[in-house]
Amino acid sequence: MTTGKRIGILGGNFNPVHHAHLFIADQVQQLLQLDEVQLMPENLPPHVDAKPTISPEHRIAMLKLAIRNYPNLTLNLSEIARGGKSYTYDTMLAETTKHPENTYFFIIGGDMVDYLDKWYRISDLIELVTFVAVKRENTGAVVPKYPVKLLDLPQLNISSSDIRARIASKTAPRPNFLLPAEVLDYIDENKIYHA
């Protein structure tokens, strides 16, 4: 008999992956005693105002470098493999169909809780996963419309867009310590984000 796992899913563009992503994944894994947290890069964001991104190959390579010393953090490349727009419902339906023995926890930022009613097939999605929202410090009380497990974590105010801007800038300091050194070296070696 196969025993199911408790698996966290942290989706995102990871353009690039940084320490706040890794911190959230690690802390949720520990707090909820999950077997692993899978970082799941999206193929194409489903948002109307989709932002341009870099190739999946570069984002995957950076993720592999970032998590290589953390056995409880793994990669889930199902959205990249499927192609097209990345709808969470489609992804989690496929995951739960393939692995019905597992229990899935989908990790979001506390700021996303108010937008869950805009998610594609949210009423069906909440039957497939337990949402885990990481509350941001200095925000008001979050009152979810849907079942959401709320976790308090210290906030690391790091954003991928800020990192990209710093790397593209001729005058900004190198963004050391905002992301793993191996990822920053990879960015430099491959001239990603350089203006």
VOPAGU-2260 file (C-alpha; in pm, 1 decimal, decimal comma):
REM VOPAGU-2260
SITE   aa  ch    i         X         Y         Z
SITE  MET   A    0       0,0       0,0       0,0
SITE  THR   A    1     135,2     342,3    -100,0
SITE  THR   A    2     146,0     602,7     171,7
SITE  GLY   A    3      58,6     952,9      60,7
SITE  LYS   A    4     282,0    1253,7     104,2
SITE  ARG   A    5     206,7    1602,2     227,9
SITE  ILE   A    6     326,8    1826,1     -53,2
SITE  GLY   A    7     344,2    2202,8     -70,1
SITE  ILE   A    8     332,3    2379,9    -405,1
SITE  LEU   A    9     482,9    2725,8    -448,8
SITE  GLY   A   10     409,1    2850,9    -797,9
SITE  GLY   A   11     549,6    3156,6    -965,1
SITE  ASN   A   12     745,1    3295,1   -1253,5
SITE  PHE   A   13    1076,6    3286,5   -1061,7
SITE  ASN   A   14    1226,7    3551,6   -1287,1
SITE  PRO   A   15    1465,9    3518,2   -1104,6
SITE  VAL   A   16    1422,1    3301,5    -795,2
SITE  HIS   A   17    1534,6    3488,9    -481,2
SITE  HIS   A   18    1573,5    3442,1    -107,1
SITE  ALA   A   19    1213,5    3537,9     -21,6
SITE  HIS   A   20    1084,1    3251,7    -241,9
SITE  LEU   A   21    1319,7    3006,3     -74,0
SITE  PHE   A   22    1248,9    3135,8     276,3
SITE  ILE   A   23     871,6    3098,7     231,4
SITE  ALA   A   24     904,9    2747,8      84,6
SITE  ASP   A   25    1135,9    2634,2     364,6
SITE  GLN   A   26     936,0    2786,5     649,7
SITE  VAL   A   27     601,7    2650,3     527,7
SITE  GLN   A   28     761,8    2307,0     485,4
SITE  GLN   A   29     881,4    2313,9     846,3
SITE  LEU   A   30     571,3    2470,0    1003,1
SITE  LEU   A   31     325,7    2232,9     834,7
SITE  GLN   A   32     561,2    1934,3     853,0
SITE  LEU   A   33     536,1    1874,6     480,2
SITE  ASP   A   34     736,9    1603,0     311,4
SITE  GLU   A   35     848,7    1854,4      51,6
SITE  VAL   A   36     765,4    2184,9    -109,7
SITE  GLN   A   37     773,2    2181,3    -487,3
SITE  LEU   A   38     867,3    2505,7    -659,6
SITE  MET   A   39     656,8    2515,6    -974,2
SITE  PRO   A   40     756,8    2765,4   -1243,9
SITE  GLU   A   41     465,3    2870,4   -1460,3
SITE  ASN   A   42     485,7    2848,1   -1836,5
SITE  LEU   A   43     272,7    3150,2   -1926,7
SITE  PRO   A   44      95,4    3348,1   -1654,1
SITE  PRO   A   45    -283,9    3342,4   -1697,6
SITE  HIS   A   46    -320,0    3712,3   -1608,9
SITE  VAL   A   47    -460,7    3956,8   -1860,8
SITE  ASP   A   48    -164,8    4189,6   -1801,2
SITE  ALA   A   49      94,8    3914,9   -1850,3
SITE  LYS   A   50     449,4    4038,4   -1806,8
SITE  PRO   A   51     726,3    3928,5   -2040,8
SITE  THR   A   52     957,2    3666,0   -1897,9
SITE  ILE   A   53    1275,1    3482,1   -1988,1
SITE  SER   A   54    1299,6    3128,4   -2124,1
SITE  PRO   A   55    1188,7    2839,5   -1904,1
SITE  GLU   A   56    1535,4    2686,7   -1948,7
SITE  HIS   A   57    1703,7    2978,3   -1769,2
SITE  ARG   A   58    1441,2    2990,3   -1492,7
SITE  ILE   A   59    1471,0    2613,4   -1435,6
SITE  ALA   A   60    1851,4    2628,2   -1430,5
SITE  MET   A   61    1840,4    2904,8   -1166,8
SITE  LEU   A   62    1587,6    2712,8    -955,5
SITE  LYS   A   63    1805,7    2400,4    -966,3
SITE  LEU   A   64    2103,8    2600,7    -843,7
SITE  ALA   A   65    1897,2    2766,0    -568,6
SITE  ILE   A   66    1758,2    2446,0    -414,4
SITE  ARG   A   67    2040,5    2198,2    -468,4
SITE  ASN   A   68    2141,4    2194,4    -100,6
SITE  TYR   A   69    1783,3    2173,0      32,0
SITE  PRO   A   70    1645,5    1818,6      -1,1
SITE  ASN   A   71    1294,9    1923,1     113,2
SITE  LEU   A   72    1266,8    2173,9    -172,4
SITE  THR   A   73    1211,6    2017,5    -514,4
SITE  LEU   A   74    1101,5    2119,1    -863,8
SITE  ASN   A   75     766,6    2053,3   -1027,1
SITE  LEU   A   76     793,7    2123,0   -1400,1
SITE  SER   A   77     442,9    2012,8   -1496,1
SITE  GLU   A   78     327,9    2358,7   -1612,0
SITE  ILE   A   79     637,4    2404,6   -1828,9
SITE  ALA   A   80     591,3    2054,7   -1975,0
SITE  ARG   A   81     222,3    2114,8   -2047,7
SITE  GLY   A   82     285,9    2449,1   -2222,0
SITE  GLY   A   83      27,2    2719,2   -2280,8
SITE  LYS   A   84    -124,7    2931,1   -2005,6
SITE  SER   A   85     -73,2    2805,4   -1652,8
SITE  TYR   A   86    -406,4    2772,3   -1474,5
SITE  THR   A   87    -369,2    2639,3   -1120,0
SITE  TYR   A   88    -691,0    2437,4   -1143,7
SITE  ASP   A   89    -569,0    2247,3   -1452,2
SITE  THR   A   90    -232,4    2180,1   -1290,9
SITE  MET   A   91    -368,8    2060,4    -958,9
SITE  LEU   A   92    -637,3    1846,7   -1124,9
SITE  ALA   A   93    -359,1    1669,6   -1316,2
SITE  GLU   A   94    -144,3    1632,9   -1000,3
SITE  THR   A   95    -425,3    1498,8    -781,7
SITE  THR   A   96    -540,8    1261,3   -1057,1
SITE  LYS   A   97    -186,5    1127,3   -1099,1
SITE  HIS   A   98    -120,4    1109,0    -723,0
SITE  PRO   A   99    -455,1    1077,5    -541,9
SITE  GLU   A  100    -272,6     946,4    -233,9
SITE  ASN   A  101    -103,6    1283,9    -173,1
SITE  THR   A  102    -237,4    1586,3      14,8
SITE  TYR   A  103    -152,9    1917,0    -153,8
SITE  PHE   A  104     -99,9    2257,4       6,0
SITE  PHE   A  105     -94,3    2549,1    -237,8
SITE  ILE   A  106     111,6    2841,6    -103,8
SITE  ILE   A  107      14,6    3200,1    -184,1
SITE  GLY   A  108      98,9    3543,2     -49,2
SITE  GLY   A  109    -144,4    3698,9     196,1
SITE  ASP   A  110    -208,0    3972,8     -60,0
SITE  MET   A  111    -358,5    3711,8    -295,3
SITE  VAL   A  112    -633,0    3601,5     -54,4
SITE  ASP   A  113    -870,0    3880,2    -161,2
SITE  TYR   A  114    -825,7    3782,0    -527,3
SITE  LEU   A  115    -904,9    3411,5    -493,4
SITE  ASP   A  116   -1260,2    3467,6    -617,0
SITE  LYS   A  117   -1108,6    3577,4    -950,7
SITE  TRP   A  118    -909,2    3253,9    -990,7
SITE  TYR   A  119   -1014,2    3014,5   -1264,3
SITE  ARG   A  120   -1254,2    2751,1   -1121,9
SITE  ILE   A  121   -1175,9    2846,6    -763,3
SITE  SER   A  122   -1473,7    2653,4    -621,7
SITE  ASP   A  123   -1338,9    2334,9    -780,3
SITE  LEU   A  124    -978,6    2416,6    -691,6
SITE  ILE   A  125   -1048,5    2441,7    -318,5
SITE  GLU   A  126   -1171,3    2081,1    -334,3
SITE  LEU   A  127    -827,7    1973,2    -463,4
SITE  VAL   A  128    -587,4    2167,8    -240,3
SITE  THR   A  129    -556,6    2338,3      94,9
SITE  PHE   A  130    -459,5    2701,2      41,3
SITE  VAL   A  131    -183,3    2831,0     266,6
SITE  ALA   A  132    -146,5    3208,3     275,7
SITE  VAL   A  133     169,0    3367,9     409,7
SITE  LYS   A  134      53,8    3683,9     581,7
SITE  ARG   A  135     253,8    3997,6     525,2
SITE  GLU   A  136     356,8    4200,0     826,0
SITE  ASN   A  137     197,2    4542,6     869,7
SITE  THR   A  138    -117,9    4450,1     681,1
SITE  GLY   A  139    -465,6    4449,3     824,7
SITE  ALA   A  140    -655,3    4140,3     922,6
SITE  VAL   A  141    -701,7    3898,2     635,9
SITE  VAL   A  142   -1054,9    3759,1     617,8
SITE  PRO   A  143   -1062,9    3484,8     355,5
SITE  LYS   A  144   -1382,7    3413,7     160,8
SITE  TYR   A  145   -1255,5    3059,8     106,4
SITE  PRO   A  146   -1089,6    2810,6     342,6
SITE  VAL   A  147    -730,0    2930,2     380,1
SITE  LYS   A  148    -467,1    2836,3     638,2
SITE  LEU   A  149    -296,4    3160,4     742,7
SITE  LEU   A  150      69,1    3162,0     849,7
SITE  ASP   A  151     266,2    3451,6     996,7
SITE  LEU   A  152     622,3    3478,9     867,4
SITE  PRO   A  153     876,0    3759,3     885,1
SITE  GLN   A  154     859,8    3956,3     563,0
SITE  LEU   A  155    1159,6    3963,5     331,4
SITE  ASN   A  156    1093,1    4261,6     108,6
SITE  ILE   A  157    1262,2    4126,5    -204,0
SITE  SER   A  158    1114,9    4135,4    -552,8
SITE  SER   A  159    1226,5    3982,3    -879,8
SITE  SER   A  160    1149,2    4306,1   -1065,8
SITE  ASP   A  161    1378,1    4503,7    -833,0
SITE  ILE   A  162    1657,3    4250,0    -884,0
SITE  ARG   A  163    1616,2    4270,2   -1262,0
SITE  ALA   A  164    1627,4    4651,0   -1248,5
SITE  ARG   A  165    1942,2    4649,0   -1034,3
SITE  ILE   A  166    2118,8    4411,0   -1271,6
SITE  ALA   A  167    2017,7    4616,4   -1577,4
SITE  SER   A  168    2131,0    4941,7   -1414,6
SITE  LYS   A  169    2479,5    5073,6   -1481,9
SITE  THR   A  170    2487,3    5250,0   -1145,1
SITE  ALA   A  171    2302,5    5025,7    -894,8
SITE  PRO   A  172    2514,4    4800,9    -673,4
SITE  ARG   A  173    2521,8    4429,5    -752,0
SITE  PRO   A  174    2224,4    4271,5    -568,3
SITE  ASN   A  175    2433,4    4043,2    -345,7
SITE  PHE   A  176    2239,3    3861,3     -70,9
SITE  LEU   A  177    1899,0    3918,4    -234,9
SITE  LEU   A  178    1932,6    3589,3    -417,8
SITE  PRO   A  179    2168,9    3291,5    -397,2
SITE  ALA   A  180    2522,6    3370,3    -511,2
SITE  GLU   A  181    2514,1    3077,9    -757,2
SITE  VAL   A  182    2202,1    3221,1    -920,0
SITE  LEU   A  183    2357,2    3566,9    -948,0
SITE  ASP   A  184    2671,2    3415,6   -1102,1
SITE  TYR   A  185    2453,5    3226,4   -1351,5
SITE  ILE   A  186    2275,1    3551,6   -1443,8
SITE  ASP   A  187    2608,5    3726,2   -1502,1
SITE  GLU   A  188    2759,0    3437,8   -1698,6
SITE  ASN   A  189    2456,3    3419,9   -1928,7
SITE  LYS   A  190    2406,7    3799,0   -1951,0
SITE  ILE   A  191    2044,7    3770,8   -1837,0
SITE  TYR   A  192    1876,3    4102,9   -1753,9
SITE  HIS   A  193    2191,2    4296,6   -1848,8
SITE  ALA   A  194    2099,2    4610,3   -2040,5
